[in-house]
Each structure stands twice: as C-alpha cells, then as structure tokens.
Amino acid sequence: MKDKMTKSNTPLNKDQILGLVALGLAIFLIGNDFTAFSVAIPAMEKEFNSNITTAQWVINGYTLLFGVLII
C-alpha cells in the first residue's frame, strides 16, 4: 500500500508564491512597526503625559490587533 504522506515534488504555482510573498511582507511589516514604536516610546510618553507601562500596553495592543487583522 502507498503511504498517504508521500512527498510531492510539484512546484508552487503563481498564486502560492504570491501568497508566500504577501505573508512574508506582512511579518516584516509587523516587526518593523513594533521596532519603530519601541524607539518612539520616550517621545510618546512626553507627548501624551503617560508612563512606560501605559505606552507598552498601547504598543502591545496595537501589535496584537494588527497581527490578528492581517491574517
């Protein structure tokens, strides 16, 4: 009997490659946004008269929401 988990050597089609590129770009954007926010924390604290804890909660909330919506 043939095993159901046989390897397939078929190349990816154009739609699959485009999907992988889009997902890779999305992951890069999430990482880039999070890094930019981390650098901007002191300026955000000063502008909004808040503390580091509040700024981190806002950044974490943004990152989670963006990550969920991009999927």
N, CA, C and O atoms as CSV, one atom per row, in Angstrom:
chain,resi,resn,atom,element,x,y,z
A,1,MET,N,N,0.830,-1.193,0.000
A,1,MET,CA,C,0.000,0.000,0.000
A,1,MET,C,C,0.867,1.246,0.000
A,1,MET,O,O,1.935,1.284,0.610
A,2,LYS,N,N,0.392,2.244,-0.684
A,2,LYS,CA,C,1.106,3.518,-0.701
A,2,LYS,C,C,0.802,4.303,0.560
A,2,LYS,O,O,-0.322,4.316,1.061
A,3,ASP,N,N,1.826,4.946,1.048
A,3,ASP,CA,C,1.663,5.786,2.236
A,3,ASP,C,C,0.954,7.083,1.846
A,3,ASP,O,O,1.247,7.662,0.800
A,4,LYS,N,N,0.029,7.535,2.682
A,4,LYS,CA,C,-0.723,8.759,2.388
A,4,LYS,C,C,0.121,10.013,2.546
A,4,LYS,O,O,-0.258,11.078,2.059
A,5,MET,N,N,1.254,9.903,3.216
A,5,MET,CA,C,2.111,11.063,3.471
A,5,MET,C,C,3.318,11.078,2.533
A,5,MET,O,O,4.430,11.377,2.967
A,6,THR,N,N,3.114,10.763,1.270
A,6,THR,CA,C,4.225,10.755,0.320
A,6,THR,C,C,4.609,12.181,-0.024
A,6,THR,O,O,3.789,13.099,0.007
A,7,LYS,N,N,5.875,12.333,-0.351
A,7,LYS,CA,C,6.375,13.659,-0.717
A,7,LYS,C,C,5.934,14.011,-2.128
A,7,LYS,O,O,5.878,13.163,-3.018
A,8,SER,N,N,5.628,15.273,-2.299
A,8,SER,CA,C,5.229,15.773,-3.606
A,8,SER,C,C,6.292,16.768,-4.079
A,8,SER,O,O,6.632,17.711,-3.365
A,9,ASN,N,N,6.797,16.553,-5.256
A,9,ASN,CA,C,7.822,17.443,-5.800
A,9,ASN,C,C,7.250,18.410,-6.823
A,9,ASN,O,O,7.981,18.903,-7.683
A,10,THR,N,N,5.971,18.683,-6.744
A,10,THR,CA,C,5.378,19.618,-7.687
A,10,THR,C,C,5.755,21.043,-7.302
A,10,THR,O,O,5.728,21.394,-6.122
A,11,PRO,N,N,6.101,21.856,-8.276
A,11,PRO,CA,C,6.477,23.248,-7.967
A,11,PRO,C,C,5.262,24.063,-7.542
A,11,PRO,O,O,4.120,23.724,-7.853
A,12,LEU,N,N,5.537,25.131,-6.835
A,12,LEU,CA,C,4.466,26.032,-6.405
A,12,LEU,C,C,3.929,26.794,-7.608
A,12,LEU,O,O,4.681,27.157,-8.513
A,13,ASN,N,N,2.626,27.033,-7.609
A,13,ASN,CA,C,2.064,27.817,-8.698
A,13,ASN,C,C,2.180,29.318,-8.365
A,13,ASN,O,O,2.622,29.692,-7.278
A,14,LYS,N,N,1.787,30.135,-9.291
A,14,LYS,CA,C,1.937,31.583,-9.152
A,14,LYS,C,C,1.178,32.136,-7.945
A,14,LYS,O,O,1.693,33.000,-7.236
A,15,ASP,N,N,-0.035,31.648,-7.707
A,15,ASP,CA,C,-0.836,32.123,-6.575
A,15,ASP,C,C,-0.198,31.759,-5.237
A,15,ASP,O,O,-0.218,32.558,-4.301
A,16,GLN,N,N,0.364,30.563,-5.145
A,16,GLN,CA,C,1.013,30.144,-3.910
A,16,GLN,C,C,2.260,30.985,-3.625
A,16,GLN,O,O,2.501,31.378,-2.484
A,17,ILE,N,N,3.032,31.252,-4.645
A,17,ILE,CA,C,4.230,32.089,-4.478
A,17,ILE,C,C,3.833,33.495,-4.064
A,17,ILE,O,O,4.457,34.082,-3.179
A,18,LEU,N,N,2.806,34.039,-4.692
A,18,LEU,CA,C,2.323,35.378,-4.338
A,18,LEU,C,C,1.822,35.411,-2.892
A,18,LEU,O,O,2.059,36.385,-2.178
A,19,GLY,N,N,1.135,34.357,-2.460
A,19,GLY,CA,C,0.660,34.266,-1.080
A,19,GLY,C,C,1.816,34.216,-0.087
A,19,GLY,O,O,1.766,34.870,0.955
A,20,LEU,N,N,2.850,33.449,-0.399
A,20,LEU,CA,C,4.023,33.381,0.483
A,20,LEU,C,C,4.741,34.716,0.565
A,20,LEU,O,O,5.190,35.115,1.640
A,21,VAL,N,N,4.854,35.407,-0.557
A,21,VAL,CA,C,5.491,36.727,-0.559
A,21,VAL,C,C,4.668,37.714,0.271
A,21,VAL,O,O,5.231,38.505,1.028
A,22,ALA,N,N,3.348,37.673,0.134
A,22,ALA,CA,C,2.480,38.573,0.900
A,22,ALA,C,C,2.594,38.306,2.396
A,22,ALA,O,O,2.664,39.247,3.186
A,23,LEU,N,N,2.614,37.032,2.798
A,23,LEU,CA,C,2.757,36.696,4.215
A,23,LEU,C,C,4.125,37.121,4.752
A,23,LEU,O,O,4.225,37.626,5.871
A,24,GLY,N,N,5.159,36.918,3.967
A,24,GLY,CA,C,6.495,37.351,4.388
A,24,GLY,C,C,6.567,38.857,4.566
A,24,GLY,O,O,7.156,39.344,5.532
A,25,LEU,N,N,5.973,39.593,3.645
A,25,LEU,CA,C,5.944,41.049,3.752
A,25,LEU,C,C,5.137,41.503,4.966
A,25,LEU,O,O,5.511,42.464,5.639
A,26,ALA,N,N,4.041,40.820,5.244
A,26,ALA,CA,C,3.215,41.161,6.404
A,26,ALA,C,C,3.989,40.950,7.703
A,26,ALA,O,O,3.921,41.785,8.604
A,27,ILE,N,N,4.715,39.854,7.806
A,27,ILE,CA,C,5.509,39.593,9.004
A,27,ILE,C,C,6.598,40.645,9.159
A,27,ILE,O,O,6.865,41.106,10.268
A,28,PHE,N,N,7.225,41.025,8.054
A,28,PHE,CA,C,8.236,42.082,8.099
A,28,PHE,C,C,7.631,43.402,8.568
A,28,PHE,O,O,8.243,44.105,9.373
A,29,LEU,N,N,6.448,43.748,8.082
A,29,LEU,CA,C,5.799,44.997,8.484
A,29,LEU,C,C,5.446,45.018,9.964
A,29,LEU,O,O,5.595,46.048,10.622
A,30,ILE,N,N,4.980,43.893,10.493
A,30,ILE,CA,C,4.655,43.826,11.918
A,30,ILE,C,C,5.908,44.050,12.747
A,30,ILE,O,O,5.891,44.822,13.706
A,31,GLY,N,N,6.995,43.379,12.383
A,31,GLY,CA,C,8.256,43.564,13.091
A,31,GLY,C,C,8.779,44.979,12.983
A,31,GLY,O,O,9.295,45.529,13.956
A,32,ASN,N,N,8.652,45.570,11.817
A,32,ASN,CA,C,9.125,46.936,11.597
A,32,ASN,C,C,8.303,47.933,12.413
A,32,ASN,O,O,8.868,48.845,13.018
A,33,ASP,N,N,7.005,47.777,12.439
A,33,ASP,CA,C,6.157,48.664,13.240
A,33,ASP,C,C,6.502,48.575,14.718
A,33,ASP,O,O,6.617,49.591,15.403
A,34,PHE,N,N,6.666,47.349,15.201
A,34,PHE,CA,C,6.964,47.159,16.613
A,34,PHE,C,C,8.309,47.794,16.974
A,34,PHE,O,O,8.443,48.399,18.037
A,35,THR,N,N,9.303,47.659,16.095
A,35,THR,CA,C,10.614,48.262,16.333
A,35,THR,C,C,10.527,49.782,16.334
A,35,THR,O,O,11.146,50.437,17.173
A,36,ALA,N,N,9.768,50.348,15.407
A,36,ALA,CA,C,9.629,51.805,15.347
A,36,ALA,C,C,8.939,52.334,16.600
A,36,ALA,O,O,9.313,53.385,17.120
A,37,PHE,N,N,7.943,51.618,17.080
A,37,PHE,CA,C,7.266,52.043,18.307
A,37,PHE,C,C,8.202,51.990,19.504
A,37,PHE,O,O,8.160,52.873,20.360
A,38,SER,N,N,9.043,50.970,19.573
A,38,SER,CA,C,9.959,50.846,20.703
A,38,SER,C,C,10.912,52.028,20.778
A,38,SER,O,O,11.250,52.480,21.872
A,39,VAL,N,N,11.340,52.524,19.651
A,39,VAL,CA,C,12.231,53.681,19.606
A,39,VAL,C,C,11.480,54.957,19.985
A,39,VAL,O,O,12.070,55.877,20.551
A,40,ALA,N,N,10.196,55.016,19.681
A,40,ALA,CA,C,9.399,56.229,19.896
A,40,ALA,C,C,8.762,56.313,21.286
A,40,ALA,O,O,8.064,57.284,21.578
A,41,ILE,N,N,8.987,55.319,22.144
A,41,ILE,CA,C,8.333,55.314,23.463
A,41,ILE,C,C,8.610,56.586,24.265
A,41,ILE,O,O,7.661,57.173,24.784
A,42,PRO,N,N,9.861,57.045,24.396
A,42,PRO,CA,C,10.084,58.260,25.195
A,42,PRO,C,C,9.334,59.487,24.663
A,42,PRO,O,O,8.802,60.273,25.446
A,43,ALA,N,N,9.290,59.648,23.363
A,43,ALA,CA,C,8.580,60.790,22.779
A,43,ALA,C,C,7.072,60.660,23.010
A,43,ALA,O,O,6.399,61.660,23.257
A,44,MET,N,N,6.543,59.448,22.931
A,44,MET,CA,C,5.108,59.239,23.164
A,44,MET,C,C,4.752,59.502,24.624
A,44,MET,O,O,3.703,60.073,24.920
A,45,GLU,N,N,5.615,59.091,25.518
A,45,GLU,CA,C,5.367,59.354,26.942
A,45,GLU,C,C,5.297,60.848,27.212
A,45,GLU,O,O,4.421,61.323,27.935
A,46,LYS,N,N,6.226,61.574,26.626
A,46,LYS,CA,C,6.274,63.027,26.835
A,46,LYS,C,C,5.060,63.715,26.206
A,46,LYS,O,O,4.442,64.584,26.823
A,47,GLU,N,N,4.726,63.324,24.984
A,47,GLU,CA,C,3.623,63.956,24.250
A,47,GLU,C,C,2.277,63.713,24.923
A,47,GLU,O,O,1.459,64.629,25.010
A,48,PHE,N,N,2.035,62.496,25.399
A,48,PHE,CA,C,0.739,62.135,25.970
A,48,PHE,C,C,0.723,62.157,27.496
A,48,PHE,O,O,-0.279,61.801,28.117
A,49,ASN,N,N,1.833,62.576,28.097
A,49,ASN,CA,C,1.951,62.696,29.549
A,49,ASN,C,C,1.539,61.384,30.239
A,49,ASN,O,O,0.673,61.361,31.114
A,50,SER,N,N,2.191,60.300,29.811
A,50,SER,CA,C,1.895,58.981,30.362
A,50,SER,C,C,3.177,58.338,30.886
A,50,SER,O,O,4.244,58.949,30.851
A,51,ASN,N,N,3.066,57.109,31.369
A,51,ASN,CA,C,4.244,56.405,31.859
A,51,ASN,C,C,4.586,55.252,30.926
A,51,ASN,O,O,3.868,54.990,29.962
A,52,ILE,N,N,5.693,54.561,31.219
A,52,ILE,CA,C,6.169,53.486,30.346
A,52,ILE,C,C,5.183,52.319,30.286
A,52,ILE,O,O,5.037,51.685,29.241
A,53,THR,N,N,4.513,52.036,31.387
A,53,THR,CA,C,3.567,50.924,31.419
A,53,THR,C,C,2.412,51.161,30.453
A,53,THR,O,O,2.027,50.258,29.710
A,54,THR,N,N,1.866,52.356,30.461
A,54,THR,CA,C,0.754,52.684,29.556
A,54,THR,C,C,1.205,52.619,28.105
A,54,THR,O,O,0.490,52.088,27.254
A,55,ALA,N,N,2.387,53.155,27.818
A,55,ALA,CA,C,2.897,53.121,26.447
A,55,ALA,C,C,3.102,51.686,25.969
A,55,ALA,O,O,2.780,51.369,24.824
A,56,GLN,N,N,3.631,50.817,26.825
A,56,GLN,CA,C,3.828,49.422,26.445
A,56,GLN,C,C,2.507,48.707,26.197
A,56,GLN,O,O,2.414,47.894,25.278
A,57,TRP,N,N,1.483,48.993,26.998
A,57,TRP,CA,C,0.169,48.384,26.785
A,57,TRP,C,C,-0.412,48.809,25.441
A,57,TRP,O,O,-0.996,47.994,24.727
A,58,VAL,N,N,-0.253,50.062,25.104
A,58,VAL,CA,C,-0.770,50.555,23.814
A,58,VAL,C,C,-0.039,49.879,22.664
A,58,VAL,O,O,-0.667,49.450,21.696
A,59,ILE,N,N,1.280,49.780,22.762
A,59,ILE,CA,C,2.068,49.153,21.699
A,59,ILE,C,C,1.730,47.664,21.574
A,59,ILE,O,O,1.575,47.159,20.462
A,60,ASN,N,N,1.617,46.962,22.695
A,60,ASN,CA,C,1.274,45.539,22.651
A,60,ASN,C,C,-0.126,45.327,22.086
A,60,ASN,O,O,-0.348,44.390,21.319
A,61,GLY,N,N,-1.064,46.181,22.454
A,61,GLY,CA,C,-2.420,46.085,21.907
A,61,GLY,C,C,-2.441,46.314,20.409
A,61,GLY,O,O,-3.118,45.596,19.674
A,62,TYR,N,N,-1.703,47.311,19.957
A,62,TYR,CA,C,-1.615,47.592,18.518
A,62,TYR,C,C,-1.019,46.401,17.777
A,62,TYR,O,O,-1.531,45.995,16.734
A,63,THR,N,N,0.062,45.842,18.316
A,63,THR,CA,C,0.730,44.725,17.667
A,63,THR,C,C,-0.187,43.507,17.587
A,63,THR,O,O,-0.256,42.851,16.548
A,64,LEU,N,N,-0.887,43.202,18.671
A,64,LEU,CA,C,-1.814,42.064,18.648
A,64,LEU,C,C,-2.957,42.282,17.659
A,64,LEU,O,O,-3.295,41.380,16.892
A,65,LEU,N,N,-3.541,43.454,17.673
A,65,LEU,CA,C,-4.649,43.742,16.762
A,65,LEU,C,C,-4.196,43.698,15.305
A,65,LEU,O,O,-4.884,43.128,14.458
A,66,PHE,N,N,-3.055,44.290,15.014
A,66,PHE,CA,C,-2.536,44.301,13.646
A,66,PHE,C,C,-2.227,42.883,13.189
A,66,PHE,O,O,-2.523,42.506,12.055
A,67,GLY,N,N,-1.628,42.100,14.084
A,67,GLY,CA,C,-1.306,40.721,13.731
A,67,GLY,C,C,-2.541,39.877,13.473
A,67,GLY,O,O,-2.541,39.046,12.565
A,68,VAL,N,N,-3.577,40.071,14.245
A,68,VAL,CA,C,-4.814,39.309,14.065
A,68,VAL,C,C,-5.525,39.738,12.788
A,68,VAL,O,O,-6.002,38.892,12.031
A,69,LEU,N,N,-5.599,41.025,12.544
A,69,LEU,CA,C,-6.313,41.513,11.366
A,69,LEU,C,C,-5.600,41.206,10.060
A,69,LEU,O,O,-6.246,41.064,9.022
A,70,ILE,N,N,-4.282,41.102,10.097
A,70,ILE,CA,C,-3.550,40.831,8.860
A,70,ILE,C,C,-3.749,39.383,8.402
A,70,ILE,O,O,-3.605,39.066,7.221
A,71,ILE,N,N,-4.081,38.513,9.359
A,71,ILE,CA,C,-4.320,37.108,8.994
A,71,ILE,C,C,-5.688,37.010,8.341
A,71,ILE,O,O,-6.109,35.921,7.950
